[in-house]
Structures are given as structure tokens and as C-alpha cells.
Amino acid sequence: MDTWFECFMKSEVVMQRRKFSREFRVEAVKLVRERGVSVARAAVTWASNENVVRKWVKEFGSDPEQAFPGHGHMKPDSWKSSGCGARSPS
């Protein structure tokens, strides 16, 4: 007999993490920054979480051109500081 917890853990019940496109995120940020909509209202409008929208606004504000680089892509400054790339010979 399945318990509630076992049912919840089945693969068809577990939700996938949602992925938002760069355009979607930029529009949500513009709603907050340019139109003066509250973060809470933007989150409800865009079917997201307040904290996620707040993070998008912060990330976009620090560097609009490099904000939201995409899945698996890093910002150029993050790439350099992560130790990736060519290293000088010792």
C-alpha cells in the first residue's frame, strides 16, 4: 500500500524546475524598474516567486548586457575568476 510520501516521490508527481528565457526575465525586470510595479505584483503577474524576481532585478541592475547569459554559459568575468581557460606555463 502506497503512503502519501511514497506517492509524492514518484517520478510522475515530482515537478521539474522551470526555466525562464532571457527575454522573459528582461520583461519581468522592465515591469518592475520602468513601470514601477512592485516585485510582489510582478511575481504574481509572471507566475514566479518574489525572491526570483528580486534576484533578476538585482542581476540585471549590476550589468544589463551580461545579465542572464543562458544555461551553461558564464559571464566573462565569472569565467576568468573561476580558473577556467588558458593558464600560463609554470
Residue, then its C-alpha position, 0 to 999 in steps of 0.5 A: m500500500d502506497t503512503w502519501f510520501e511514497c506517492f509524492m516521490k514518484s517520478e510522475v508527481v515530482m515537478q521539474r524546475r522551470k526555466f525562464s528565457r532571457e527575454f522573459r526575465v528582461e520583461a519581468v525586470k522592465l515591469v518592475r524598474e520602468r513601470g514601477v510595479s512592485v516585485a510582489r505584483a510582478a511575481v504574481t503577474w509572471a507566475s514566479n516567486e518574489n525572491v526570483v524576481r528580486k534576484w533578476v532585478k538585482e542581476f540585471g541592475s549590476d550589468p544589463e548586457q551580461a545579465f542572464p547569459g543562458h544555461g551553461h554559459m558564464k559571464p566573462d568575468s565569472w569565467k576568468s575568476s573561476g580558473c577556467g581557460a588558458r593558464s600560463p606555463s609554470 
